[in-house]
C-alpha cells in the first residue's frame, strides 16, 4: 500500500515538473518585446494597489489632503455654476432691446403722425408700435392690480408712447446714438433705452468669467503644490525603502510608478469631493431660489454641474494630481541613490 502511494506521488511530481519546464520553455521562447510589454502592464495594477494601500494606512492625513484639494477645486467650479445659472436666468428674459419714446402731453394728432412718418423713413429703425395713453392705462391696470387707485384719478397720467425696434439690436453705442438724436426732437418728452441694463449685465458676466478663470489658475497652482508636497513627504518617509529597492536592481521607472499613482488618486478623489461639494451647495440653495423666483412669477430652478462639467473637473483634477506628483518625483527621487 505504501509502495502504491509513493508511486502515485512520484508520478504527480513528475507531471508537475514537466508542466513547469514546458511553461518556462514557452516563456523563454516568447519575444523579448512581448515579455517586456506583459511585465509593463502587470506592474501598473500592482503599483495602483500599492498606492491605494498606502493611502488607506494613514486615512486621516489622506482625507485631509483630499479635502483641501476638493475645497480648492470646488471654488472655481461653484463660480462657474453660478455664472451659468445667471446666464440661464437672463436668457429667460425678453432680450430684444427697444427704445421707448414718451410723447409730449397734449401733442396734436397731426404732429404725432408727422413724427411717426419721420421715424419710418429712418434706416436704423426696423419697426414701430404706438401705445396710446388709454391702452397704456388699461395694460397697467391689468398688470399692477391697482384698479381702484387708478379709478380715483381724474385724468390719465400716462402719455402716448412709441416703441421702436432698432435694426441693429446688438450694437449698444448705436442704440445710445439713436436715443440721443430722438431726445432732441420737440415732440418727444422722454426717451428710454430699454434693456440697456441687460447689455451691462452681460459685460459684468464677461468680467466674471475672466475672474473665474484667474481664480481657477491660482487654485490649480495651489493643488499642484499640495500634491507635490504630499508626495515629497512620502518620498522622504520611504527613503530607506527606495535605497534598498535600487540596490537590488529596481529601475527609476519602477520606483517612480507608485508615487505617480498616489498623485493620480489624490487628484481623482479631490475632484470627486469638489463635484460632491458643488452639488450639495446647489441642493441647499435650490429651494430658496425657487421660492424667490415664484414671487416674480417665474419658474426658474438652479441647475448643477452638467456631465461635461463633471468630466472637466475630474479630468483637470487628475491632470493636476499627476503633474504635481511628477514634479515632486522628478525633483526629489533622483537625489536618493545608494551610497
BAVEXSE-168506 format. One record per residue: x, y, z of N, C-alpha, C in turn. Coordinates in steps of 0.001 Angstrom, whole numbers, padded with zeros to 6 digits, always signed. Example, Ala and Ser with C-alpha at 12.3 -4.5 7.8 and 13.67 -1.06 7.14 Angstrom:
BEGIN
+013190-005690+007800+012300-004500+007800+013200-003300+007800
+012850-002250+007080+013670-001060+007140+012900+000030+007870
This chain:
BEGIN
+000833-001202+000000+000000+000000+000000+000867+001251+000000
+001910+001245+000869+002815+002384+000919+003551+002525-000394
+003902+001405-001011+004600+001469-002286+003726+002100-003361
+002425+001744-003316+001484+002307-004311+001350+003822-004140
+001254+004296-002877+001127+005742-002631+002370+006493-003083
+003545+005871-002809+004786+006532-003248+004856+006629-004762
+004362+005611-005428+004375+005616-006897+003475+006708-007442
+002251+006867-006861+001340+007940-007299+001941+009313-007039
+002589+009466-005873+003167+010758-005540+004285+011123-006502
+005151+010167-006801+006252+010441-007732+005730+010754-009126
+004626+010108-009493+004046+010369-010809+003494+011784-010886
+002808+012274-009796+002279+013631-009788+003400+014658-009831
+004469+014411-009067+005586+015354-009061+006265+015400-010415
+006326+014240-011099+006942+014220-012419+006128+015023-013432
+004785+014840-013382+003937+015597-014317+003974+017083-014010
+004062+017439-012715+004124+018851-012352+005420+019484-012837
+006525+018754-012682+007807+019293-013148+007818+019451-014665
+007153+018549-015358+007078+018671-016819+006312+019922-017222
+005192+020206-016500+004408+021399-016830+005204+022668-016560
+005944+022672-015454+006757+023844-015139+007833+024070-016181
+008486+022949-016613+009529+023088-017634+008932+023546-018957
+007731+023038-019274+007087+023444-020507+006727+024930-020481
+006173+025419-019320+005842+026831-019201+007071+027707-019272
+008161+027257-018609+009397+028039-018663+009948+028093-020062
+009848+026974-020788+010344+026946-022162+009536+027877-023044
+008182+027826-022860+007336+028703-023668+007592+030167-023338
+007779+030470-022041+008056+031854-021670+009401+032301-022203
+010354+031396-022174+011669+031757-022689+011663+031941-024184
+010778+031231-024869+010715+031359-026325+009933+032591-026768
+009200+033252-025835+008425+034447-026205+009375+035579-026571
+008989+036456-027520+009847+037587-027894+010125+038487-026694
+011295+039085-026694+011693+039940-025579+010754+041143-025444
+010350+041744-026583+009446+042895-026518+008101+042523-025920
+007605+041310-026242+006328+040870-025687+006434+040656-024184
+007551+040070-023755+007730+039859-022323+007816+041188-021573
+008515+042160-022164+008597+043472-021525+007237+044156-021466
+006473+044041-022559+005145+044646-022586+004231+043999-021552
+004306+042662-021451+003487+041960-020458+003860+042374-019042
+005171+042463-018788+005611+042896-017467+005210+044324-017158
+005217+045170-018199+004840+046575-018007+003386+046692-017578
+002494+045949-018254+001082+046025-017920+000780+045341-016587
+001571+044344-016216+001361+043714-014919+001828+044616-013785
+002817+045454-014053+003366+046307-012997+002412+047424-012611
+001618+047921-013556+000736+049048-013255-000368+048693-012258
-001086+047581-012414-002083+047257-011378-001462+047053-010006
-000252+046462-009945+000404+046291-008659+000737+047637-008031
+001220+048574-008846+001551+049902-008325+000299+050635-007852
-000802+050475-008598-002048+051122-008200-002553+050554-006874
-002514+049230-006711-002948+048626-005450-002040+049052-004298
-000745+049137-004580+000201+049537-003549-000052+050982-003116
-000307+051889-004070-000566+053291-003745-001875+053437-002966
-002895+052680-003368-004167+052735-002653-004014+052225-001232
-003188+051182-001060-002940+050672+000292-002212+051699+001146
-001270+052432+000534-000556+053476+001271-001507+054570+001753
-002497+054922+000921-003458+055947+001317-004343+055478+002464
-004729+054203+002442-005612+053686+003484-004875+053426+004799
-003532+053321+004751-002793+053102+006002-002775+054350+006873
-002854+055502+006261-002921+056769+007010-004161+057530+006566
-005355+057079+006982-006603+057656+006440-006803+059120+006811
-006378+059522+008012-006631+060893+008435-005862+061890+007572
-004565+061670+007396-003778+062591+006573-004220+062555+005119
-004589+061371+004624-005068+061266+003240-006371+062029+003054
-007290+061893+004015-008566+062601+003915-008360+064111+004004
-007413+064554+004817-007149+065986+004909-006606+066527+003586
-005689+065783+002974-005155+066219+001676-006237+066234+000611
-007046+065177+000563-008129+065106-000418-009147+066219-000182
-009447+066510+001102-010393+067574+001411-009897+068945+000983
-008608+069215+001208-008053+070509+000790-008109+070647-000730
-007752+069569-001442-007822+069607-002909-009264+069814-003368
-010200+069110-002727-011606+069250-003106-012133+070656-002883
-011774+071275-001760-012221+072645-001490-011612+073621-002499
-010318+073422-002802-009663+074309-003770-010308+074223-005142
-010707+073016-005550-011318+072854-006868-012798+073235-006874
-013448+073141-005715-014881+073442-005676-015163+074936-005829
-014209+075794-005453-014453+077235-005567-014621+077680-007017
-013674+077404-007936-013931+077803-009335-015101+077060-009954
-015313+075786-009552-016461+075058-010095-017772+075693-009641
-017836+076146-008382-019051+076800-007884-019293+078127-008590
-018228+078902-008802-018386+080172-009514-018839+079944-010951
-018319+078889-011578-018754+078562-012942-020247+078219-012967
-020694+077430-012007-022115+077074-011941-022961+078317-011668
-022466+079220-010808-023197+080452-010525-023362+081303-011782
-022287+081480-012541-022378+082258-013771-023319+081594-014774
-023257+080278-014841-024128+079562-015776-025600+079759-015409
-025910+079758-014119-027295+079963-013699-027743+081394-013933
-026850+082362-013728-027205+083756-014007-027493+083940-015496
-026652+083344-016331-026890+083431-017777-028205+082761-018155
-028511+081635-017501-029781+080974-017775-030968+081827-017375
-030852+082549-016245-031933+083435-015825-032097+084605-016782
-030977+085130-017287-031045+086254-018225-031668+085822-019540
-031373+084602-019987-031934+084123-021253-033444+083977-021203
-034000+083823-019981-035453+083711-019863-036152+085060-019999
-035378+086134-019956-035968+087468-020075-036129+087851-021546
-036880+088907-021757-037046+089455-023101-035779+090227-023447
-034986+089689-024347-033684+090282-024653-033688+091092-025942
-034855+091431-026470-034915+092275-027662-034922+093737-027235
-033824+094433-027384-033768+095821-026904-034649+096723-027751
-035267+097664-027080-036118+098617-027775-035926+100003-027201
-036471+101000-027899-036393+102392-027473-037826+102901-027299
-038140+103361-026095-039479+103882-025801-039442+105406-025865
-040351+105974-026677-040455+107427-026828-041750+107887-026177
-041645+108641-025087-042817+109188-024399-043101+110573-024996
-044229+110683-025666-044548+111915-026393-044999+113019-025436
-044855+114213-025903-045245+115383-025107-046753+115365-024849
-047164+115541-023597-048620+115542-023315-049351+116615-024123
-050507+116256-024608-051307+117197-025392-050816+117378-026810
-049958+116480-027314-049447+116590-028677-050578+116386-029676
-050643+117250-030661-051720+117167-031653-051569+115911-032506
-052721+115460-033027-052737+114227-033817-051861+114355-035050
-051923+115496-035748-051125+115650-036966-049630+115703-036655
-049276+116294-035510-047865+116312-035128-047355+114908-034822
-048214+114124-034188-047809+112740-033886-047650+111934-035165
-048569+112091-036113-048455+111356-037371-047227+111798-038166
-046911+113095-038103-045708+113572-038790-044453+112975-038163
-044463+112836-036843-043319+112213-036162-043191+110743-036552
-044310+110050-036611-044281+108637-036996-043763+108474-038419
-044206+109347-039317-043742+109262-040706-042243+109546-040788
-041775+110468-039993-040342+110781-039990-039522+109589-039464
-040038+108933-038452-039324+107785-037884-039325+106593-038837
-040399+106428-039618-040458+105308-040562-039404+105445-041659
-038994+106643-041951-038008+106853-043009-036568+106586-042533
-036394+106367-041247-035045+106105-040732-034653+104653-041021
-033458+104478-041560-032991+103121-041883-032578+102329-040647
-032285+103031-039546-031828+102320-038342-032973+101903-037423
-034227+102087-037884-035397+101660-037106-036146+100610-037928
-036264+099413-037380-036883+098304-038113-038402+098350-038036
-038947+098642-036855-040400+098657-036709-040777+099648-035606
-042085+099955-035560-042575+100953-034604-043976+100561-034173
-044260+100739-032875-045584+100413-032325-046068+101591-031488
-047309+101980-031709-047913+103071-030950-048746+102501-029816
-048460+102968-028604-049259+102609-027424-049895+103902-026930
-051191+104031-027167-051878+105247-026752-051977+105308-025231
-052321+106498-024740-052436+106670-023295-053527+105775-022716
-054647+105634-023456-055736+104782-022978-055315+103315-022917
-054629+102843-023964-054176+101452-023979-053120+101209-022896
-052223+102172-022707-051211+102025-021671-051821+101948-020285
-052852+102756-020015-053527+102712-018719-054229+101376-018512
-054830+100847-019576-055501+099557-019475-054503+098441-019166
-053378+098455-019861-052369+097436-019610-051796+097549-018200
-051569+098778-017749-051045+098968-016404-052049+098487-015349
-053332+098712-015609-054366+098250-014688-054359+096728-014565
-054177+096039-015692-054187+094578-015679-052955+093999-014981
-051816+094657-015181-050573+094113-014624-050417+094461-013147
-050748+095699-012766-050472+096170-011413-051507+095736-010383
-052737+095517-010823-053789+095194-009855-054208+096391-009013
-053955+097594-009489-054276+098830-008758-055460+099534-009398
-056464+098774-009749-057607+099340-010449-058333+100399-009644
-058545+100186-008333-059274+101140-007505-058520+102465-007400
-057205+102390-007283-056415+103608-007199-056493+104389-008506
-056410+103683-009640-056461+104345-010940-057832+104955-011200
-058890+104321-010684-060223+104875-010873-060406+106191-010122
-059606+106365-009076-059721+107598-008290-059054+108785-008965
-058261+108542-010001-057577+109634-010692-058558+110363-011620
-058424+111673-011661-059296+112453-012535-058848+112362-013996
-057541+112402-014235-057016+112370-015600-056072+111194-015760
-055883+110787-016991-054932+109722-017314-053513+110311-017260
-052660+109818-016338-051321+110418-016227-050332+109899-017261
-050718+108893-018032-049767+108278-018962-049796+109003-020307
-048648+109180-020943-048603+109808-022275-048687+108752-023378
-048892+109217-024587-048763+108319-025735-047293+107905-025862
-047118+106661-026297-045760+106109-026328-045524+105422-027665
-044362+105675-028222-043910+104961-029419-042787+104005-028997
-042953+102735-029324-041943+101722-029005-041233+101345-030301
-039957+101653-030381-039164+101422-031585-038291+100178-031425
-038181+099426-032516-037263+098279-032555-036126+098623-033501
-034901+098804-032997-033784+099180-033867-033414+098061-034833
-032793+098449-035926-032336+097457-036907-031203+096624-036345
-030207+097270-035719-029078+096579-035116-029296+096560-033605
-029735+095417-033093-030087+095321-031689-028912+094944-030792
-027767+094637-031380-026620+094198-030595-025569+095285-030412
-025730+096407-031095-024747+097478-031022-025251+098534-030044
-024797+098437-028788-025268+099364-027757-024861+100802-028042
-023632+101111-028502-023316+102510-028836-024237+103092-029901
-024617+102269-030903-025538+102750-031932-026916+103039-031339
-027360+102195-030421-028651+102436-029777-028627+103731-028964
-027531+103957-028266-027421+105189-027485-027382+106426-028393
-026761+106296-029563-026728+107409-030513-028133+107731-031020
-028893+106686-031359-030264+106895-031828-031106+107554-030737
-030949+107077-029495-031727+107652-028397-031384+109126-028194
-030104+109473-028330-029707+110881-028185-030290+111756-029271
-030319+111260-030506-030882+112047-031612-032390+112251-031436
-033091+111220-031000-034542+111331-030853-034923+112209-029666
-034075+112226-028648-034395+113019-027464-034409+114523-027772
-033721+114909-028836-033676+116331-029206-034925+116792-029954
-035789+115863-030372-036994+116248-031102-037998+116901-030157
-038680+117962-030614-039614+118684-029714-040860+117874-029368
-041274+116934-030207-042488+116155-029927-042272+115098-028844
-041021+114883-028442-040695+113800-027505-040268+114405-026173
-040914+113956-025111-040587+114462-023782-039484+113637-023108
-039520+112312-023308-038545+111439-022635-038229+110254-023538
-036962+109865-023586-036510+108689-024336-035917+107691-023342
-036410+106460-023417-035889+105409-022531-035354+104268-023384
-034075+103958-023176-033449+102849-023885-033685+101578-023089
-034594+100749-023575-034972+099537-022852-033852+098504-022889
-033683+097860-021752-032763+096720-021617-031299+097085-021847
-030979+098368-021724-029554+098704-021755-028848+098074-020557
-029600+097899-019452-029025+097256-018270-028618+095818-018569
-029345+095196-019512-029026+093821-019847-027661+093727-020529
-027357+094693-021376-026045+094721-022008-024947+094910-020963
-025221+095779-020010-024237+095991-018955-024080+094731-018108
-025182+094022-017921-025102+092769-017166-024224+091758-017883
-024359+091674-019205-023507+090762-019971-022034+091165-019858
-021785+092480-019835-020398+092925-019651-019863+092508-018282
-020716+092633-017268-020309+092207-015930-020057+090703-015900
-020894+089950-016600-020705+088500-016646-019411+088130-017369
-019052+088898-018394-017773+088657-019063-016607+088871-018102
-016726+089918-017278-015700+090138-016260-015685+088973-015268
-016882+088478-014919-016961+087333-014009-016293+086088-014576
-016448+085873-015875-015802+084717-016497-014284+084828-016404
-013760+086039-016664-012312+086231-016543-011864+086016-015094
-012688+086466-014154-012347+086303-012742-012320+084823-012362
-013301+084060-012850-013321+082619-012567-012083+081949-013146
-011703+082337-014351-010515+081753-014972-009258+082084-014167
-009158+083338-013695-007980+083725-012909-007932+082957-011584
-009085+082835-010914-009130+082090-009653-008807+080617-009889
-009317+080048-010989-009036+078648-011297-007539+078422-011521
-006872+079348-012179-005442+079200-012416-004651+079266-011112
-005024+080190-010229-004330+080302-008945-004544+079039-008105
-005776+078561-008055-006062+077373-007251-005478+076113-007883
-005346+076082-009208-004674+074953-009850-003214+074893-009411
-002581+076052-009323-001207+076090-008821-001159+075609-007369
-002172+075985-006576-002214+075525-005186-002346+074011-005110
-003180+073421-005979-003331+071959-005993-002009+071293-006385
-001315+071859-007355-000002+071319-007737+000951+071305-006545
+000982+072388-005794+001877+072468-004647+001457+071505-003541
+000144+071365-003334-000341+070458-002292+000052+069018-002614
-000232+068584-003835+000098+067208-004224+001612+067007-004229
+002338+067985-004774+003792+067855-004813+004396+067748-003434
+003931+068554-002486+004470+068494-001130+004109+067182-000445
+002880+066689-000683+002472+065416-000082+003324+064266-000604
+003558+064237-001914+004389+063185-002493+005844+063323-002024
+006317+064556-001872+007691+064761-001381+007873+064183+000025
+006885+064430+000898+006957+063864+002246+006897+062347+002220
+006111+061807+001291+006047+060352+001149+007388+059793+000690
+008045+060490-000225+009368+060045-000698+010381+060081+000445
+010369+061152+001236+011290+061250+002365+011032+060152+003394
+009765+059825+003607+009446+058775+004569+009841+057385+004103
+009964+057193+002807+010322+055875+002258+011730+055885+001662
+012575+056749+002169+013916+056895+001619+014718+055606+001721
+014693+054975+002891+015448+053722+003065+014905+052620+002160
+013600+052571+002029+012981+051555+001164+013400+051759-000293
+013482+053010-000727+013890+053308-002102+015350+052908-002327
+016208+053191-001335+017616+052818-001453+017773+051309-001592
+017048+050551-000777+017125+049093-000847+016619+048603-002200
+015523+049193-002678+014986+048774-003974+015979+049023-005096
+016690+050148-005057+017688+050429-006094+018904+049522-005968
+019231+049105-004735+020372+048204-004547+020127+046844-005181
+018892+046392-005180+018590+045076-005743+018203+045166-007215
+018397+046356-007825+018222+046464-009273+016950+047125-009744
+016169+047762-008869+014934+048425-009301+015268+049643-010161
+014551+049816-011246+014763+050964-012127+014051+052189-011578
+014411+053355-012121+013743+054593-011693+012258+054583-012019
+011914+053974-013162+010505+053878-013521+009721+053028-012543
+010340+051930-012072+009673+051052-011105+009449+051784-009786
+010446+052565-009359+010335+053296-008096+009372+054472-008234
+009364+055100-009391+008539+056294-009607+007058+055971-009705
+006721+054811-010246+005335+054497-010605+004355+054600-009439
+004636+054051-008241+003653+054165-007150+003380+055603-006729
+004406+056463-006785+004199+057862-006401+003301+058577-007412
+003458+058246-008691+002586+058848-009705+001138+058412-009511
+000943+057153-009174-000414+056691-008915-000984+057337-007659
-000126+057640-006683-000611+058357-005496-001128+059736-005884
-000377+060455-006733-000854+061758-007201-002138+061642-007987
-002251+060603-008824-003484+060394-009592-004668+060167-008662
-004476+059348-007622-005571+059073-006691-005949+060320-005905
-004943+061094-005482-005257+062346-004785-006085+063272-005678
-005682+063397-006937-006421+064258-007856-007830+063757-008125
-007972+062456-008362-009291+061892-008659-010232+062039-007475
-009777+061669-006288-010636+061763-005108-010913+063218-004748
-009926+064104-004956-010174+065524-004731-011199+066086-005701
-011150+065669-006977-012143+066107-007952-013538+065612-007612
-013645+064353-007167-014952+063833-006749-015485+064603-005549
-014588+064950-004622-015003+065748-003456-015505+067118-003897
-014830+067741-004866-015256+069049-005362-016631+068969-006009
-016858+067965-006851-018164+067813-007508-019266+067579-006479
-018965+066747-005476-019962+066483-004437-020266+067746-003635
-019238+068542-003346-019436+069792-002604-020320+070761-003383
-020074+070892-004680-020875+071799-005503-022333+071337-005544
-022557+070042-005711-023929+069538-005781-024656+069722-004454
-023957+069544-003328-024583+069773-002022-024965+071245-001871
-024071+072147-002289-024361+073580-002193-025548+073957-003078
-025605+073413-004290-026727+073705-005189-028031+073173-004602
-027996+071967-004062-029196+071410-003438-029660+072226-002237
-028705+072795-001491-029038+073622-000335-029713+074927-000763
-029318+075480-001934-029850+076759-002392-031045+076615-003326
-031322+075415-003813-032348+075258-004849-033735+075661-004344
-034093+075262-003133-035415+075591-002607-035642+077084-002434
-034749+077809-001732-034950+079266-001591-034980+080009-002917
-034145+079596-003875-034150+080275-005173-035464+080033-005900
-035993+078817-005812-037275+078531-006460-038398+079359-005848
-038382+079507-004513-039416+080333-003866-039273+081800-004252
-038031+082287-004350-037825+083683-004749-038292+083924-006174
-037983+083006-007079-038407+083191-008470-039924+083126-008609
-040579+082330-007760-042041+082254-007838-042686+083582-007432
-042021+084344-006567-042551+085651-006184-042531+086637-007343
-041667+086389-008326-041595+087238-009519-042277+086576-010712
-043242+085683-010424-043992+084976-011470-043055+084289-012467
-042053+083634-011916-041086+082922-012747-040889+081529-012158
-040579+080581-013004-040388+079205-012550-038953+078771-012808
-038019+079564-012323-036605+079251-012560-036093+078328-011464
-035275+077361-011859-034697+076398-010923-033198+076312-011156
-032442+076304-010066-030991+076221-010171-030574+074895-010799
-029566+074951-011626-029004+073737-012220-027586+073543-011707
-027200+072293-011545-025872+071984-011033-024883+071723-012150
-023891+070912-011834-022877+070572-012826-023460+069650-013885
-023242+069990-015131-023626+069097-016221-022619+067951-016312
-022972+066857-016993-021996+065763-017128-020676+066206-017728
-020723+067108-018718-019474+067576-019322-018681+068410-018318
-019370+069184-017461-018667+069953-016430-018002+069025-015426
-018707+067950-015052-018130+066981-014118-016896+066321-014703
-016961+065972-015977-015794+065360-016629-014626+066338-016690
-014913+067614-016937-013841+068617-016977-013177+068746-015605
-013997+068808-014540-013439+068926-013186-012597+067708-012847
-013117+066515-013141-012366+065292-012832-011093+065202-013675
-011202+065532-014961-010016+065489-015818-008952+066476-015366
-009392+067694-014998-008426+068693-014531-007792+068271-013217
-008590+067704-012309-008037+067296-011011-007049+066144-011167
-007360+065177-012031-006429+064071-012268-005143+064586-012912
-005269+065480-013880-004081+066036-014545-003219+066820-013550
-003857+067598-012662-003096+068349-011674-002420+067418-010682
-003114+066345-010285-002500+065384-009372-001292+064703-009982
-001427+064289-011235-000292+063658-011917+000858+064641-012108
+000539+065874-012489+001590+066869-012710+002326+067193-011416
+001571+067341-010321+002216+067630-009043+003108+066502-008568
+002642+065258-008702+003465+064120-008284+004666+063945-009212
+004483+064161-010498+005610+064044-011451+006691+065072-011132
+006275+066274-010810+007244+067315-010468+008013+066935-009198
+007292+066460-008182+007944+066098-006923+008873+064910-007094
+008431+063910-007839+009267+062718-008055+010509+063085-008854
+010335+063863-009916+011482+064244-010720+012491+065084-009961
+012014+065850-008983+012903+066748-008248+013626+066047-007096
+012935+065121-006420+013480+064560-005181+013925+063100-005303
+013313+062348-006228+013665+060934-006298+015065+060718-006828
+015507+061562-007749+016859+061394-008323+017966+061627-007325
+017673+062316-006225+018694+062582-005228+018943+061386-004322
+018043+060433-004331+018166+059267-003443+018862+058153-004230
+020134+057930-003920+020918+056894-004581+021701+056122-003517
+021909+054820-003746+022697+054033-002793+024131+054585-002717
+024633+054731-001504+025975+055254-001308+027004+054113-001276
